[in-house]
Amino acid sequence: MRLEILPVLGIGHVTEGDDLAAMIATAAPWLRNGDVLVVTSKIVSKAEGRLVDVPADGPERLAARDEVLAGETARVVASRGATRIVQTHHGFVMASAGIDASNVDKTQLVLLPVDPDASARALRDALREGYDLDLAVIISDTMGRPWRNGLTDVALGVAGMPAIRDHRGEVDPYGNELQLTQMAVVDELAGAGELIKGKCDQVPVAVVRGYLPATSPDDAGGARALIRDAAQDLFSLGTAEARAVGLSDAATLTDGPGPTPADLTAVRRAIDAVAGVVAAGTVFTLVDEAEVRAGLVAEMPGWPDGADLLLGSAPTPVEPMGLVRFGADLHRLRVALAAQGVGSTLLPPPPGSPASAALAL
C-alpha cells in the first residue's frame, strides 16, 4: 500500500448555509473515486450554523462559555481548575465538549455538529450526486489522549468506510489467531490528514489517497462504533471524580430486603481491604445476626430498623488525635464499601459511647 496525503487549498471562509460539496469539488477538481476526504468539523459546524454569540471578553464571556458548555455536556468526567473533561451528548469524551474559539470571530463560539455521522453522509451523498464522486468522508476534530501529551485529530463522523478494521480471527505470521485487535482506522486517517491541515494554515480539508479501492465499502454504522460502552469503560471518571462518586454512593442507604450472602461477602471484602491501613486499635466488625442487630438498634435512637451494622472501635484511651485517626479509618472503610457496591451512612455513636461510631448499610 502506498498512501498520499493531499491538501485541498482555496476553501476560503465558510458561513452558515454554504454548500460544502460545491466548495470542495471546486477547490479540488482532481478528486477521484476511492479518495478519503478528511474534513475539519469546524467548517461543517459553520455551514450548519452551529455558532453561538458570546461577549468578546471579560467575566461575561466566561459565564456565557460556561453556560454553553453545560448545554453541550452529558456528564462531567474530570475537572482540574478551569479545565473540564466532559462527555458530550454524542458520547465523545473531550475537553470543553469540543467548543472552539479559534478561527472564528471573537464574539462567537463554534460547537460540534449535532450528528457528525449524518453530516458525513450528507456531504458524501452531495459529492456523489452532484459530481459523480464515490468518496469516503471523515469529519475530524482535535482531541487530547489520557496518559499522553499532545493532541491529535480523530474521527467524529464517517461515511463510506467502516470506522474500525477488525482483525479478530485472522492469523499472524507466527500462527497465532488474533483475539482482540480492532484498529480505529478512521482515527488514523484523521490524524494523517491533520499533518497537512494544521491549525493556522487555513487548510480545513485533506485527501488521503491509496487506502480505499475505487468503490468505497459500507460505513458500517459510522463513527459511533468508536464510542466505548459504559459497561466496558474501565476509566469512566477521573480519580478525584471517582472518589467523590464513591463517597456519594456510600452516603446512600439501600432500601429493600435484608442482606444476601453476596452482600455480606462484599462487606467482608471491604473490611479486609482496609485492615492493613487503619490505625492500631481500630477494629471493624460485621454484625449480621438479626437478634443482635435488633438489640443494637433499640439502644441507638434514630438508627434504621433492620439495618446491618458495621461497628468500629476507636483506640483506647480516647484522645483527640485518636479520634482523628478513627475518623480517617471510617472514611477509608466507606470508600472501600463503595468500591464493592455497598451503600452506607455514617451515624452518630451510641449514647454514652464517645469512643465508638458506626455505619449503617
Phi, psi and chi 1 to 4 in degrees:
 res  aa     phi    psi   chi1   chi2   chi3   chi4
   1 MET       -  134.9 -179.4 -176.7  -64.4      -
   2 ARG  -124.8  123.8  175.9 -179.9  176.1  179.0
   3 LEU  -107.0  145.5  -60.5 -179.5      -      -
   4 GLU  -121.6  142.0  -66.9  180.0   88.2      -
   5 ILE  -118.7  118.5  -51.4  172.1      -      -
   6 LEU  -121.0  132.8  -50.6  169.4      -      -
   7 PRO   -80.6  145.4   30.4  -34.1      -      -
   8 VAL  -101.8  106.3  176.5      -      -      -
   9 LEU   -94.7  152.3  -54.5  175.5      -      -
  10 GLY    86.7   18.2      -      -      -      -
  11 ILE   -63.2  -42.4  -65.2  -67.1      -      -
  12 GLY    79.4 -170.5      -      -      -      -
  13 HIS   -74.8  132.7 -176.1   59.9      -      -
  14 VAL  -107.0  133.2  176.7      -      -      -
  15 THR  -127.3  167.8   59.3      -      -      -
  16 GLU   -56.4  131.9 -176.1  174.5   -4.3      -
  17 GLY    91.2   -7.1      -      -      -      -
  18 ASP   -63.8  148.0  -80.1  -11.8      -      -
  19 ASP   -89.4   97.3 -174.8  -18.6      -      -
  20 LEU   -63.7  -38.4  -75.9 -177.1      -      -
  21 ALA   -59.3  -44.2      -      -      -      -
  22 ALA   -66.2  -41.4      -      -      -      -
  23 MET   -63.1  -42.5  -62.8  174.3   76.5      -
  24 ILE   -71.3  -45.6  -67.9  169.7      -      -
  25 ALA   -63.5  -35.5      -      -      -      -
  26 THR   -69.5  -40.4  -60.2      -      -      -
  27 ALA   -75.8  -21.8      -      -      -      -
  28 ALA  -133.9   70.5      -      -      -      -
  29 PRO   -67.1   -8.8   24.3  -34.3      -      -
  30 TRP   -87.2    3.2   40.5  -95.8      -      -
  31 LEU   -59.6  146.3  -73.1  170.6      -      -
  32 ARG  -136.2  160.8   64.7  175.1   71.1  157.2
  33 ASN   -56.8  140.0  -69.1  -15.1      -      -
  34 GLY    92.5   -8.2      -      -      -      -
  35 ASP   -68.1  152.0  -76.4  -15.5      -      -
  36 VAL  -107.4  117.3  178.7      -      -      -
  37 LEU   -93.0  118.9 -156.8   63.4      -      -
  38 VAL  -105.5  111.0 -177.9      -      -      -
  39 VAL  -114.4  124.2 -177.0      -      -      -
  40 THR   -61.7  132.2  -58.8      -      -      -
  41 SER   -59.6  -26.5   65.2      -      -      -
  42 LYS   -61.6  -42.5 -175.7  170.4  -64.7  179.3
  43 ILE   -71.8  -28.4   66.1  168.3      -      -
  44 VAL   -65.8  -44.6  176.7      -      -      -
  45 SER   -62.1  -42.6  -66.0      -      -      -
  46 LYS   -61.7  -46.7  -72.1 -179.4  175.9 -179.7
  47 ALA   -63.6  -31.3      -      -      -      -
  48 GLU   -89.2    0.4  -66.4  177.5   -8.9      -
  49 GLY    77.5   26.3      -      -      -      -
  50 ARG   -86.9   60.8  -70.3  -76.0  -73.8  164.6
  51 LEU  -124.0  144.7  -60.5  167.5      -      -
  52 VAL  -126.8  143.4  -67.2      -      -      -
  53 ASP   -86.3  135.3  -64.5  -35.5      -      -
  54 VAL  -140.3  159.4  -65.6      -      -      -
  55 PRO   -59.1  152.2  -24.1   34.4      -      -
  56 ALA   -70.2  -30.4      -      -      -      -
  57 ASP  -162.4 -175.8   51.3   32.5      -      -
  58 GLY    81.0  179.0      -      -      -      -
  59 PRO   -62.2  -27.1   18.3  -30.1      -      -
  60 GLU   -64.2  -37.3  -65.1   81.4    8.1      -
  61 ARG   -64.5  -44.0  177.8 -178.7  176.2   84.2
  62 LEU   -62.0  -41.8  -65.0  177.0      -      -
  63 ALA   -64.7  -41.1      -      -      -      -
  64 ALA   -65.5  -40.8      -      -      -      -
  65 ARG   -64.3  -41.0 -174.4 -178.1  177.8  107.5
  66 ASP   -60.9  -38.9  -73.5  -15.3      -      -
  67 GLU   -66.7  -42.1 -176.6  176.8   -7.7      -
  68 VAL   -63.7  -43.0  173.1      -      -      -
  69 LEU   -60.2  -42.4  174.7   57.0      -      -
  70 ALA   -60.5  -37.8      -      -      -      -
  71 GLY   -70.1  -25.8      -      -      -      -
  72 GLU   -93.5   -2.1  -64.9  -64.8  -61.1      -
  73 THR  -100.4  127.3  -62.8      -      -      -
  74 ALA   -86.7  -37.9      -      -      -      -
  75 ARG  -161.1  151.2   67.7 -177.6 -178.9   95.7
  76 VAL   -86.7  128.0  176.0      -      -      -
  77 VAL   -92.8  -43.7  174.2      -      -      -
  78 ALA  -160.3  154.1      -      -      -      -
  79 SER  -146.4  138.9   60.1      -      -      -
  80 ARG  -140.1  110.9  -60.9  -68.2 -176.2  -86.5
  81 GLY    60.3 -126.2      -      -      -      -
  82 ALA   -85.0   -7.0      -      -      -      -
  83 THR   -83.6  132.3  -59.4      -      -      -
  84 ARG  -125.2  120.9  -62.2  -72.5 -176.5  -85.8
  85 ILE   -99.7  120.0  -52.7  -61.6      -      -
  86 VAL  -131.2  163.0  -54.7      -      -      -
  87 GLN   -99.5  126.6 -175.0  171.5   41.3      -
  88 THR   -79.7  173.5   70.0      -      -      -
  89 HIS   -68.3  -17.4  -63.0  -66.5      -      -
  90 HIS   -74.1  -25.7  -43.0   79.3      -      -
  91 GLY   109.6   -3.9      -      -      -      -
  92 PHE   -74.7  141.1  -50.5  134.4      -      -
  93 VAL  -106.0  116.6  175.1      -      -      -
  94 MET  -160.8  163.7   55.1 -161.2  -46.6      -
  95 ALA   -69.5  133.1      -      -      -      -
  96 SER    54.6   28.2  -60.2      -      -      -
  97 ALA    57.3   23.7      -      -      -      -
  98 GLY    76.4    6.8      -      -      -      -
  99 ILE   -66.3  133.0  -62.5  168.8      -      -
 100 ASP  -129.4  140.6 -157.7  -19.0      -      -
 101 ALA  -116.5    6.7      -      -      -      -
 102 SER   -93.3  154.2   63.1      -      -      -
 103 ASN    53.2   40.4  -71.1  -53.7      -      -
 104 VAL  -153.7  157.8   69.5      -      -      -
 105 ASP   -56.1  147.9 -171.0  -87.4      -      -
 106 LYS   -63.8  -16.3  -69.5 -176.6  179.5  -63.3
 107 THR   -98.2   16.0   60.6      -      -      -
 108 GLN  -137.3  154.7  -68.4 -177.2  -44.4      -
 109 LEU  -123.1  146.6  -62.2  173.2      -      -
 110 VAL  -103.6  128.7 -174.9      -      -      -
 111 LEU   -99.7  162.7  -48.5 -177.0      -      -
 112 LEU   -67.8  155.1  -64.8 -178.6      -      -
 113 PRO   -55.9  148.6  -23.7   33.8      -      -
 114 VAL   -62.6  -42.9  172.4      -      -      -
 115 ASP  -138.2   89.3 -173.6  -18.7      -      -
 116 PRO   -59.9  -34.0  -24.0   35.1      -      -
 117 ASP   -63.3  -43.4  -79.4  -31.6      -      -
 118 ALA   -65.0  -37.6      -      -      -      -
 119 SER   -62.9  -41.7  -60.6      -      -      -
 120 ALA   -64.4  -42.4      -      -      -      -
 121 ARG   -63.7  -42.0  -72.4 -167.3  -62.2  -89.0
 122 ALA   -63.9  -41.6      -      -      -      -
 123 LEU   -68.0  -41.2 -179.8   54.6      -      -
 124 ARG   -62.4  -44.5  179.4  174.1 -173.6 -104.5
 125 ASP   -63.2  -40.7  -70.5  -14.5      -      -
 126 ALA   -64.7  -38.8      -      -      -      -
 127 LEU   -70.1  -35.0  -72.2  165.2      -      -
 128 ARG   -72.3  -44.1 -178.7  171.7   51.6 -165.3
 129 GLU   -76.8  -37.1  -65.5  166.4    8.1      -
 130 GLY   -90.7  -23.0      -      -      -      -
 131 TYR  -133.7    8.3  -57.9   92.4      -      -
 132 ASP    54.6   41.6 -163.5   27.0      -      -
 133 LEU  -113.4  128.9  -71.5  168.8      -      -
 134 ASP  -104.4   92.7 -171.8    5.2      -      -
 135 LEU  -117.4  159.6  -49.9  174.9      -      -
 136 ALA   -94.9  145.0      -      -      -      -
 137 VAL  -125.0  128.3  175.0      -      -      -
 138 ILE  -116.6  127.5  -64.9  172.8      -      -
 139 ILE   -94.8  118.9  -52.2  -63.0      -      -
 140 SER  -115.4  158.2   70.2      -      -      -
 141 ASP  -151.7  163.4 -163.4   46.4      -      -
 142 THR   -91.1  136.4  -56.8      -      -      -
 143 MET  -137.3  154.5  -74.1 -170.8 -170.0      -
 144 GLY   -85.2  172.5      -      -      -      -
 145 ARG  -128.1  139.2  -69.9   84.7   45.5   79.3
 146 PRO   -62.4  139.9   20.2  -29.6      -      -
 147 TRP    74.2    0.3  -52.2  -63.6      -      -
 148 ARG  -136.3  137.8  -64.4 -177.7   70.4   83.1
 149 ASN   -77.8  160.3  -68.7  -37.7      -      -
 150 GLY    89.8  156.0      -      -      -      -
 151 LEU  -107.0  159.5  -55.3  174.2      -      -
 152 THR  -150.3  155.5 -174.2      -      -      -
 153 ASP   -81.4  143.3  -97.8   28.5      -      -
 154 VAL  -133.2  168.3  -60.1      -      -      -
 155 ALA   -89.5  126.5      -      -      -      -
 156 LEU   -95.2  -30.1  -57.9 -174.3      -      -
 157 GLY  -146.2  153.4      -      -      -      -
 158 VAL  -152.9  146.0   63.0      -      -      -
 159 ALA  -144.4  141.6      -      -      -      -
 160 GLY    94.5    0.3      -      -      -      -
 161 MET  -162.8  153.9   64.8  174.2  -66.6      -
 162 PRO   -68.6  146.6  -15.8   29.7      -      -
 163 ALA   -72.2  -29.6      -      -      -      -
 164 ILE  -125.0  136.2  -67.7  173.7      -      -
 165 ARG   -99.0  116.8 -178.2  177.5  177.0 -175.7
 166 ASP   -94.9  114.5 -166.9  -14.3      -      -
 167 HIS   -97.4    1.0  -68.3  -83.1      -      -
 168 ARG   -60.7  136.0  -68.1  174.7  -61.0  176.5
 169 GLY    93.1  -16.1      -      -      -      -
 170 GLU   -76.8  161.1  -63.0  178.6   11.3      -
 171 VAL  -114.7  129.1  177.5      -      -      -
 172 ASP   -78.9  173.3   70.0   15.4      -      -
 173 PRO   -59.7  -17.0  -25.7   35.4      -      -
 174 TYR   -96.0    4.3  -67.3   89.0      -      -
 175 GLY    88.9    7.6      -      -      -      -
 176 ASN   -88.2  131.1  -57.4  -56.3      -      -
 177 GLU   -78.6  128.9 -178.3  177.6  -23.2      -
 178 LEU   -74.5  130.9  -58.1  179.6      -      -
 179 GLN  -106.7  -31.1  -57.0  -70.1  -29.8      -
 180 LEU  -124.3  -12.5  -58.7  172.6      -      -
 181 THR   -71.6  112.3  -53.8      -      -      -
 182 GLN  -131.4  114.8  -65.1  175.0  -74.7      -
 183 MET   -93.8  128.8  -58.2  -57.5  -63.2      -
 184 ALA   -81.2   74.5      -      -      -      -
 185 VAL   -64.8  -30.9  -69.5      -      -      -
 186 VAL   -69.8  -30.7  -70.6      -      -      -
 187 ASP   -66.8  -40.9  -77.8  -13.3      -      -
 188 GLU   -64.6  -40.1  -65.6  176.7  -45.9      -
 189 LEU   -69.6  -36.4  -67.9  169.2      -      -
 190 ALA   -62.9  -42.9      -      -      -      -
 191 GLY   -64.7  -36.7      -      -      -      -
 192 ALA   -64.2  -42.1      -      -      -      -
 193 GLY   -63.3  -35.2      -      -      -      -
 194 GLU   -64.4  -23.9  172.9   59.4   16.8      -
 195 LEU   -58.8  -29.6  -67.3  174.3      -      -
 196 ILE  -112.6   -5.7   61.6  169.6      -      -
 197 LYS   -82.8  -55.7  -74.1 -166.7  -62.4  177.0
 198 GLY    70.5  173.1      -      -      -      -
 199 LYS   -98.9  -23.3  -70.3  -62.7 -179.2 -173.2
 200 CYS  -115.8    0.9  -58.2      -      -      -
 201 ASP   -95.9   -1.1  -61.6  -28.8      -      -
 202 GLN    53.4   47.7  -66.7 -173.1  -42.3      -
 203 VAL  -121.6   86.3 -178.4      -      -      -
 204 PRO   -84.5   -3.8   31.6  -34.5      -      -
 205 VAL  -133.7  134.9 -179.9      -      -      -
 206 ALA  -129.8  159.5      -      -      -      -
 207 VAL  -122.9  129.2  172.3      -      -      -
 208 VAL  -105.6  119.8 -179.4      -      -      -
 209 ARG  -114.5  137.7  176.8  169.4  -68.3  169.4
 210 GLY   108.2   -8.6      -      -      -      -
 211 TYR   -84.3  -41.1 -177.9   77.2      -      -
 212 LEU  -101.9  155.9  -67.2 -180.0      -      -
 213 PRO   -71.2  175.9   26.1  -34.4      -      -
 214 ALA   -61.9  -29.9      -      -      -      -
 215 THR  -107.4  119.6  -58.5      -      -      -
 216 SER   -71.4  140.0  -59.0      -      -      -
 217 PRO   -76.0  174.4   28.0  -34.1      -      -
 218 ASP   -64.2  149.3 -179.4   66.1      -      -
 219 ASP   -82.9   -9.8   54.3   38.8      -      -
 220 ALA    53.9   45.1      -      -      -      -
 221 GLY    96.4    1.0      -      -      -      -
 222 GLY    76.8 -165.9      -      -      -      -
 223 ALA   -76.2   -8.8      -      -      -      -
 224 ARG   -61.6  -21.3  -64.9 -165.8   65.2   83.5
 225 ALA   -63.6  -17.6      -      -      -      -
 226 LEU   -83.5  -15.1  -62.2  168.1      -      -
 227 ILE   -81.2  120.9  -61.3  173.6      -      -
 228 ARG   -76.5  135.7  179.8  165.4  -70.9  159.9
 229 ASP   -61.9  147.3  -67.3  -22.1      -      -
 230 ALA   -58.3  -35.7      -      -      -      -
 231 ALA   -66.2  -23.0      -      -      -      -
 232 GLN  -100.3   -1.1  -62.8  176.9  -44.1      -
 233 ASP   -89.0  108.0 -170.8   -7.0      -      -
 234 LEU   -81.9   -8.0  -60.3 -178.6      -      -
 235 PHE  -132.4   52.2  -53.0   98.1      -      -
 236 SER   -75.0  -14.5   60.2      -      -      -
 237 LEU  -136.4  155.4  -69.9  172.4      -      -
 238 GLY   -68.6  164.9      -      -      -      -
 239 THR   -58.1  -51.2  -56.6      -      -      -
 240 ALA   -63.5  -38.3      -      -      -      -
 241 GLU   -69.7  -38.9  -69.9   71.7   22.6      -
 242 ALA   -63.0  -39.6      -      -      -      -
 243 ARG   -64.6  -41.4 -177.7  172.3  178.1  -87.8
 244 ALA   -65.8  -40.8      -      -      -      -
 245 VAL   -64.9  -40.8  169.5      -      -      -
 246 GLY   -60.2  -42.6      -      -      -      -
 247 LEU   -67.6  -36.8  -70.8  176.3      -      -
 248 SER   -63.9  -44.5  174.7      -      -      -
 249 ASP   -64.0  -36.7  -69.4  -16.4      -      -
 250 ALA   -69.7  -15.1      -      -      -      -
 251 ALA   -92.5    9.4      -      -      -      -
 252 THR  -111.4  123.7  -56.3      -      -      -
 253 LEU   -74.7  139.3  -78.1  172.3      -      -
 254 THR   -91.2  121.8  -58.4      -      -      -
 255 ASP   -83.1  161.9  -63.7  -34.1      -      -
 256 GLY   122.5 -168.7      -      -      -      -
 257 PRO   -67.4  174.4   25.7  -34.5      -      -
 258 GLY   -62.4  175.9      -      -      -      -
 259 PRO   -68.5  143.0   27.2  -35.8      -      -
 260 THR   -88.5  165.8   65.8      -      -      -
 261 PRO   -54.8  -36.0  -28.1   35.9      -      -
 262 ALA   -65.5  -38.3      -      -      -      -
 263 ASP   -60.6  -47.5  -65.8  -29.2      -      -
 264 LEU   -64.1  -37.6  -61.5  178.1      -      -
 265 THR   -63.0  -41.1  -62.5      -      -      -
 266 ALA   -63.8  -39.9      -      -      -      -
 267 VAL   -65.7  -41.8  173.7      -      -      -
 268 ARG   -64.4  -36.6  -68.8 -171.2  179.3   98.3
 269 ARG   -62.6  -40.2  -74.4  175.7  179.5  165.2
 270 ALA   -63.8  -41.9      -      -      -      -
 271 ILE   -62.6  -44.2  -65.7  174.1      -      -
 272 ASP   -62.6  -34.7  -69.2  -17.9      -      -
 273 ALA   -65.6  -30.7      -      -      -      -
 274 VAL  -100.2   -4.0  -59.8      -      -      -
 275 ALA   -58.9  -33.1      -      -      -      -
 276 GLY   -86.7   -2.9      -      -      -      -
 277 VAL  -121.0   -5.2  -65.6      -      -      -
 278 VAL   -80.1  161.5  -63.2      -      -      -
 279 ALA   -65.8  152.0      -      -      -      -
 280 ALA   -58.7  130.8      -      -      -      -
 281 GLY    99.8  -15.0      -      -      -      -
 282 THR   -85.9  123.4  -61.9      -      -      -
 283 VAL  -131.2  125.6  178.5      -      -      -
 284 PHE  -103.2  130.5  -65.3  113.7      -      -
 285 THR  -126.2  129.4  -55.4      -      -      -
 286 LEU   -83.9  124.9  173.8   62.8      -      -
 287 VAL  -107.8  108.6 -179.8      -      -      -
 288 ASP  -124.6   10.8   55.5   -1.3      -      -
 289 GLU   -90.7  128.6  -67.1   83.0    6.9      -
 290 ALA   -58.3  -42.1      -      -      -      -
 291 GLU   -69.1  -34.1   59.2  -86.0   13.8      -
 292 VAL   -69.1  -42.0  177.4      -      -      -
 293 ARG   -60.7  -43.1  -69.3 -157.7  -54.1  -88.9
 294 ALA   -60.6  -41.0      -      -      -      -
 295 GLY   -66.4  -40.4      -      -      -      -
 296 LEU   -66.6  -41.5  -71.9  168.5      -      -
 297 VAL   -62.9  -39.1  168.9      -      -      -
 298 ALA   -62.6  -31.3      -      -      -      -
 299 GLU   -81.6  -14.0  -65.1  177.3    7.1      -
 300 MET  -122.3   92.4  -55.9  173.5 -171.4      -
 301 PRO   -57.4  139.0  -22.7   33.4      -      -
 302 GLY    91.2   -8.9      -      -      -      -
 303 TRP   -82.1  142.8  -74.7   37.1      -      -
 304 PRO   -68.4  138.3   22.7  -32.4      -      -
 305 ASP   -61.7  137.7  -68.0  -20.1      -      -
 306 GLY    77.0    8.2      -      -      -      -
 307 ALA   -68.5  147.9      -      -      -      -
 308 ASP   -86.6  128.1  -53.7  -51.0      -      -
 309 LEU  -106.6  134.9  -57.4  179.9      -      -
 310 LEU  -107.6  118.4  -79.2  172.4      -      -
 311 LEU  -100.8  138.0  -57.8 -177.2      -      -
 312 GLY  -124.8  133.8      -      -      -      -
 313 SER  -107.6  122.2  -61.3      -      -      -
 314 ALA   -74.5  159.6      -      -      -      -
 315 PRO   -58.1  147.1  -22.9   32.9      -      -
 316 THR  -115.4  138.6  -56.0      -      -      -
 317 PRO   -73.1  158.1   29.9  -36.8      -      -
 318 VAL   -73.9  127.0  175.5      -      -      -
 319 GLU  -145.0  162.3   41.8   86.2   19.0      -
 320 PRO   -51.0  -49.4  -29.1   35.9      -      -
 321 MET   -69.2  -30.1  -73.6  -50.6  -60.2      -
 322 GLY   -64.1  -41.0      -      -      -      -
 323 LEU   -67.4  -36.2  -69.6  176.1      -      -
 324 VAL   -62.2  -45.9  169.2      -      -      -
 325 ARG   -62.2  -40.0  -72.4 -168.6  -65.7  -89.6
 326 PHE   -65.5  -39.9 -178.9   54.6      -      -
 327 GLY   -60.8  -40.7      -      -      -      -
 328 ALA   -64.6  -36.6      -      -      -      -
 329 ASP   -65.6  -39.9  -68.3  -20.7      -      -
 330 LEU   -62.2  -39.8  -74.6  175.7      -      -
 331 HIS   -60.9  -46.0 -178.4   79.2      -      -
 332 ARG   -60.5  -40.9  -67.3 -173.1 -176.7   96.7
 333 LEU   -65.8  -39.1  179.3   58.6      -      -
 334 ARG   -64.5  -39.7  -65.2 -174.2   69.3 -162.2
 335 VAL   -63.6  -42.6  172.4      -      -      -
 336 ALA   -64.7  -37.5      -      -      -      -
 337 LEU   -64.6  -44.8  -72.8  166.1      -      -
 338 ALA   -60.2  -38.3      -      -      -      -
 339 ALA   -63.9  -26.2      -      -      -      -
 340 GLN   -90.8    1.7  -66.3  -67.7  -29.8      -
 341 GLY    80.1   22.9      -      -      -      -
 342 VAL  -109.9  122.6  178.3      -      -      -
 343 GLY   -80.4  152.4      -      -      -      -
 344 SER  -150.7  159.4   65.8      -      -      -
 345 THR  -133.4  131.4  -66.0      -      -      -
 346 LEU   -77.6  125.3 -177.0   60.9      -      -
 347 LEU  -116.9  159.3  -61.9  172.6      -      -
 348 PRO   -67.1  157.1   25.3  -34.9      -      -
 349 PRO   -68.7  158.5   26.5  -34.8      -      -
 350 PRO   -56.8  146.4  -20.5   31.5      -      -
 351 PRO   -54.7  132.1  -24.4   33.5      -      -
 352 GLY    79.3    9.7      -      -      -      -
 353 SER  -125.0   73.0  -58.1      -      -      -
 354 PRO   -65.5  -15.2   25.8  -35.3      -      -
 355 ALA   -91.7    5.3      -      -      -      -
 356 SER  -126.6  158.1  -61.6      -      -      -
 357 ALA  -152.0  171.7      -      -      -      -
 358 ALA  -152.3  160.2      -      -      -      -
 359 LEU  -118.0  140.8  -64.2  171.4      -      -
 360 ALA  -107.8  137.2      -      -      -      -
 361 LEU  -114.2      -  -56.8  177.1      -      -
